[in-house]
Amino acid sequence: MHARLAAAPFAAAPRRSRLGGALPALLAALAALAATACQHRDYAERRLALRERHLQQTQRIWERQERTAPVRLGRTLAAAERELRDDDRSTRENVRELAEWVDQDVRRWTRKQPVYRAEIERILRGRPQNIERNAIWMFY
């Protein structure tokens, strides 16, 4: 009896499935998952094909741009040359006008000297305590 008690804790118990009655439901879920995976695989393949088409289209656009680059560069250089010629011409004309404007300003300044002198004298004569501040304001 002692041996029987000692062996009893290690005796094999009748095996029961841990899944119980859930095995059929689990198999059905796995089958549904497999069917869904096929649908997702088709979608993934379609998306991959679409991405490949877009990449090929991008590559064609880049190739076309590279083929036409020399022509476009030539047009850009020709436009730059026209702009430089126009700028050179307008600069020569503007220099003549600018010289006239400077001459007009010098003549006006010379003509207005009495007015400028009178205003400076009025400001400096007005309040002796403000002479320093006004002198700084006028000459700096």
C-alpha positions as CSV (number, residue, x, y, z in Angstrom):
1,M,0.0,0.0,0.0
2,H,2.8,2.3,0.7
3,A,4.1,1.7,-2.8
4,R,0.7,2.4,-4.2
5,L,0.4,5.7,-2.4
6,A,3.9,6.7,-3.5
7,A,3.1,5.9,-7.1
8,A,-0.4,7.5,-7.1
9,P,0.8,11.1,-7.5
10,F,2.6,10.2,-10.6
11,A,-0.1,8.0,-12.1
12,A,-1.3,8.9,-15.6
13,A,-4.5,10.8,-15.5
14,P,-7.0,10.3,-18.3
15,R,-6.0,12.7,-21.2
16,R,-8.5,15.3,-22.1
17,S,-8.1,17.7,-25.0
18,R,-7.2,21.2,-23.8
19,L,-9.2,22.5,-26.8
20,G,-12.3,20.7,-25.8
21,G,-15.0,21.3,-28.3
22,A,-13.2,24.2,-29.8
23,L,-11.2,22.2,-32.4
24,P,-13.8,22.4,-35.1
25,A,-14.2,26.1,-34.6
26,L,-10.4,26.6,-34.7
27,L,-10.2,24.7,-37.9
28,A,-13.0,26.8,-39.5
29,A,-11.2,30.0,-38.4
30,L,-7.9,28.8,-40.0
31,A,-9.7,28.0,-43.2
32,A,-11.3,31.4,-43.3
33,L,-8.0,33.0,-42.5
34,A,-6.4,31.2,-45.4
35,A,-9.2,32.3,-47.8
36,T,-8.8,35.9,-46.6
37,A,-5.0,35.7,-47.0
38,C,-5.5,34.8,-50.7
39,Q,-7.8,37.8,-51.1
40,H,-5.2,40.1,-49.5
41,R,-2.5,38.5,-51.6
42,D,-4.4,39.4,-54.8
43,Y,-4.8,43.0,-53.5
44,A,-1.1,43.2,-52.6
45,E,-0.2,42.0,-56.1
46,R,-2.4,44.5,-57.8
47,R,-0.9,47.3,-55.7
48,L,2.6,46.2,-56.5
49,A,1.7,46.1,-60.2
50,L,0.3,49.6,-60.0
51,R,3.4,50.8,-58.2
52,E,5.6,49.2,-60.9
53,R,3.6,51.0,-63.7
54,H,4.0,54.3,-61.9
55,L,7.7,53.8,-61.5
56,Q,8.0,53.0,-65.2
57,Q,6.0,56.1,-66.1
58,T,8.3,58.2,-63.9
59,Q,11.3,56.6,-65.6
60,R,9.9,57.4,-69.1
61,I,9.3,61.1,-68.0
62,W,12.8,61.4,-66.7
63,E,14.2,59.9,-69.9
64,R,12.2,62.3,-72.1
65,Q,13.4,65.2,-70.0
66,E,17.0,64.2,-70.3
67,R,16.6,63.8,-74.1
68,T,15.2,67.3,-74.4
69,A,17.6,68.9,-72.0
70,P,20.1,70.1,-74.6
71,V,17.3,71.8,-76.6
72,R,15.9,73.4,-73.5
73,L,19.3,74.6,-72.4
74,G,19.9,76.1,-75.9
75,R,16.6,78.0,-75.6
76,T,17.5,79.2,-72.1
77,L,20.9,80.4,-73.3
78,A,19.3,82.3,-76.2
79,A,16.8,83.9,-73.9
80,A,19.7,84.9,-71.5
81,E,21.6,86.4,-74.5
82,R,18.5,88.5,-75.5
83,E,18.1,89.7,-71.9
84,L,21.7,90.7,-71.7
85,R,21.5,92.7,-75.0
86,D,18.3,94.4,-73.8
87,D,19.8,95.2,-70.4
88,D,22.9,96.6,-72.1
89,R,20.8,98.8,-74.3
90,S,18.5,100.1,-71.5
91,T,21.5,100.7,-69.2
92,R,23.1,102.9,-71.8
93,E,19.9,104.9,-72.2
94,N,19.4,105.0,-68.4
95,V,22.9,106.4,-67.9
96,R,22.1,109.4,-70.0
97,E,18.8,109.9,-68.1
98,L,20.6,109.4,-64.8
99,A,23.2,112.1,-65.7
100,E,20.3,114.5,-66.5
101,W,18.7,113.7,-63.2
102,V,21.9,114.4,-61.3
103,D,22.4,117.7,-63.1
104,Q,18.8,118.7,-62.3
105,D,19.4,117.9,-58.6
106,V,22.6,119.9,-58.5
107,R,20.9,122.9,-60.2
108,R,18.0,122.7,-57.8
109,W,20.3,122.4,-54.7
110,T,22.3,125.4,-56.0
111,R,19.2,127.4,-56.6
112,K,17.7,126.6,-53.2
113,Q,20.9,127.6,-51.2
114,P,19.5,130.8,-49.8
115,V,16.4,128.9,-48.5
116,Y,18.6,126.2,-46.9
117,R,20.8,128.8,-45.3
118,A,17.8,130.7,-43.9
119,E,16.3,127.5,-42.5
120,I,19.6,126.5,-40.8
121,E,20.0,130.0,-39.3
122,R,16.4,129.9,-38.0
123,I,16.9,126.5,-36.4
124,L,20.3,127.4,-34.8
125,R,19.1,130.9,-33.7
126,G,15.8,129.7,-32.2
127,R,16.9,128.3,-28.8
128,P,20.5,128.4,-27.8
129,Q,20.0,125.4,-25.4
130,N,19.1,123.2,-28.4
131,I,22.0,124.2,-30.7
132,E,24.0,121.0,-29.9
133,R,21.0,118.7,-30.5
134,N,19.9,120.5,-33.6
135,A,23.4,120.5,-35.0
136,I,23.7,116.8,-34.5
137,W,20.3,116.3,-36.1
138,M,21.2,118.4,-39.1
139,F,24.8,117.3,-39.8
140,Y,24.8,113.7,-38.8
